[in-house]
Amino acid sequence: MSAVRTHCSLAGGLLPPRFSTGSIKIACVKFPATKKTPLRANLPKPTHLVNTPHSLSMSDSNSSCTDGSYAEIVVVRHGETEWNADGRIQGHLDVELNDAGKQQAVLVADRLSKEPKISAVYSSDLKRALVTAETIAARCGGLEVITDPDLRERNLGDLQGLVFREAVKLSPKAHKAFLSHRTDQDIPGGGESLDHLFQRCTSSLERIGKEHKGERVVVVSHGGVIRSLYQRACPNGKSGGKVLNTSVNIFHLSDEEWTIKSWGDVTHLQQTGYLKSGFGGDKTSG
């Protein structure tokens, strides 16, 4: 199987990975965990290249998580919504799954039920994530879903409810703030900065990791959150690429390090079709 050398930061002129129907296993840069999650600007810089084999599914790896020194956390983006399909910004607004999203949830649930045992399922409390999580939990032994508001998508303030391509005209100040390169830039209308999103969602995953050492758990969340988790594990990275609906991303969390073991896996959707270019899951996440 061929391998591509890629820097975890996706910097230095190297191309970011493209995510379609396969997945990527990443042995990301390891660095000490802290009791209080720092903002991204204070994270250590990765110092080496890693090999990244393409088209490897999560089931190809040893995912039983028998090592009690770390938790294996399977992070899944919620299924598709009509607002995803329409290019409308969701943020904290509580939009439900559409029919395609419900089908995607069933497919990822069926896939996870055939893999090593899931001990717990956590989710954002927004319906699009919660229904996806409930579908997974029911298929994986009838588990109860534990909700955590810190796993919510970024609050995008005055942009919420707008079609993204129209936002620059309808809410120019919020749109400008959203496109700002400053990670501490809040969005008018009660929206969060990227730093605030990063701090709350990475702190949530750290809590889950400490609670479930030696276990395999599922966390269902949103595109913006998952991109922040990628940056926590790969601190010099600009982006992990587009996070597709119901994509599977595996993190190993120990007291000392975060490691990404698989990224962007949507092999469970290969034969069914899925949202390839719809809104969300990238820098326009919401």
N, C-alpha and C positions, 0 to 999 in steps of 0.2 A: 504494500500500500504506500502510495506516495505521500510525502510530507512537505509542508511549506514552512519556511522559517519566517516568523512574524514577531515583531516586538509587541509586548503586551500593551504598550502605550499607544500603538498604532501610529507612532510618530516617526520622524526620521525619514520621511518619504516613502515608507512602506504602505501598501494598500490595506485598508481594513477588510476583514472577511466579509464575504457575501453569504447571506443566509437564505436558503431556499428550502428544499425538502430534506436536506441532510442536517448534520450537526457538527460541532467542532469540539474536540476535547482540548482543554487548555490546562497546562501545568503552570498556573500564573505565579507571578512573583510573590514570595512569601515575606511577610514582615510582621513584627511584633504587634499583637493586639493590645489595646489600652483599655483601662477600666471605663474611661469616658471617651466616646468616639470623637476624634478631632475633625475639624472641617477639612475639606479636601486640600486646601492650600498648605496644610501642615503635614500631609502624609508623606512618608518616605518615597524616594524615587526608585523605580526598578532599575536594575543594573545589567541585565543580561537578556539575550534572546532565548526564545523557547521554540520547540518544535510543535507544530500544530497539524496533526493528521486530520484530513477532511472526511466527511461522510461516515462518521462513526456514531452509532446510536448509543444512548445511555446504557442499554442492556449489554453492550459489548464490554463494559467495564465491570470490575468487581465492586458492586454497589451494595453489598450486604451490610456494610458498616459494622463489622464485629469489633473494630478497634474502639475501645472506650475513651480514647483521647480526643475524639472529634465527633461532631454531629454531621450527618449527611443531610443537607437541606435541598430538596427538589423545588425550585422556584418556578412557578407557572404563571404566564400572563393569562388573564381572563379571556373568555371567548368573545367573538365579534358582536358588536352592537350596531344598530342602524346608524347611530351617530358616527361610529368608525367608518362605515360605508359611505356616509354623506360628507365626511371631512369636517364634522362639527366638533367643537372643543367641549370635552366633558368635565375634566377636572374633578371637583367634589360633587357635581350634580349626579343624581342617582339614576342612571340610565340602565335599562334592562337588556339582556341578551336578545338578539334576534334569532330567527330559526337556524341560521348558519352557525351562530355562536353556541346554541344549545347542542347542535350536532357535534361541534368541535369539542365541547365539554364531555360529551359521552365518549368520544374517541380517545381523548387523553386519559379519561378515567379508566377505560378498558385497558389501555396500554399500561398504566401504572399498576393496575390490579394483577397483572401477570409478571410483575417484577418483584424484587425483594420487598418484604413486609414494610408497610407504612405504620408508624407508631402514633402519629398525630397529624391533623390537618389544621393549618392556620389560614386566616384569610383577612383581607380588607373587609370592612363592613359595608362597602358599596355593593349593590345588587349584582352588578356584572361579574364581580369577583366572587361574591358569596355563593351565588348559584353555581358557578363553575366549581367552587370548592365543595359544595354540598353534593354535587354529582360525583366528584372524585371520592369523597368520604363514604358515600353510600356503596360505591362499587368496591371500595377497599376495606371491607369488613364492618360497614355500618358505623364508622367513627363519628363522633360529634365534632363539628367545626368550631374552632376557637377564633373569635373575631378580635381584631386589633386595629383601631382607627389609625395607628401609626403606619399601617401598611397601605393607607389610601394613596390615590394619585395626588400629584401636586395640585394645590389650590391655585387656580389660574385667574382668580378675581374677575375683573370686568370682561375677560375673554370668554368666560364660560357660557356656553349656549350659542356662540357665534360660529358660523362657518369660517374656517381658518383663512381662506382666500379673501374673505370680505372684512376680516378683522382690522386691517390697516385703515380702512375707511370709517368703520363703525366705532372703533375704539383705538384711535391712533396712539394715545399715551400708553395704554396697556400693551399694545402691540410692540411699541418701541422698547418698553421695559422687558418684555418677553424675549426680544432679540438681543438684549444687552449682553456683552461678554462678561459683565460683572456678576460673579456668583452670589453676591450679597444683595442683588437688586430685587426688591419686592415688586409685586405687580399691583397697580391700582385696583381698588375694589376688594381688598383683603387677601390678595394673592401672595403666595410664598416665594421667597428666594430659593435658588437652587441649593444654597448652603443649608437652609432650614429643612428642606425636603431630605437632603442627604443625611443630616444629623438624626432626624426622627426615624427614617426607615432603616438605616444601618444599626441604630441602637436597638430597634425592634428585633432585627435578625440576630444580633449578638445575644439578646435575652433568650431567644428561642434556642440558639446554639448551646448556651450554658445549661438550659433546662433538659436538653435531649442528647447529651453525649452518649455515644455508642448506639444511637438510634437513627432511623431514617424517617424524616418528616417532610410533609409537603407544605409549601407556602404559596398561596394564590394572591397575586397582586397586579400591578399595572405597569405599563411601559416605562413611565418616568421613574418609578421606584426601582425597577429592575436595572435600568441604566445606571442609577446611583449605586446599586449593589455591585455592579460590574466595576465601577470606578473605585469602590472601596477595596476590592480584591486586586485590581490592576490600577494602582493610584496615579500612574502617569498617562493613563489612557484617555483620549478624547471621547471615544465612543466604542461601544461593543457592537455597533451596527443596529439595524432595525430589529426590534423585538416583536416577532409575529404573534398573533393571537394563539393561545394555548401552546406556545413554544415551551420546551422543557430545558431548564438550566440548572446544573448541579453544582452546589457549593459545599466544600468541606470546611467547617469552622472548628478550630481548637482554641485553647487559651493563648496560643502563640501566633496563629496565622489564619488567614483566609485563603483558600485555594479554589479556583474554578476547575472542575473536572470535566464538564461538558457544557456546551453553549449553543443555543439556538436550534435545538433538536425538534423538528416537526415531522419526523418520519411517520408518525401515526396519522398524518393527514395526506400522505403521498397519493393515495388512490381516490381521494374524495374531493380534492380542490379546496382552496382556502384563500383568504384575503391576501393577495400578494403585494398589492400596491396601495391599499387603503390607508386612511389616516391613522396616526397614532403609532406608538412603539419606536419613534425616532425623536429627533430634536423638536418635532411639533407635537410631542406626546400630550395627551389629554383626553 
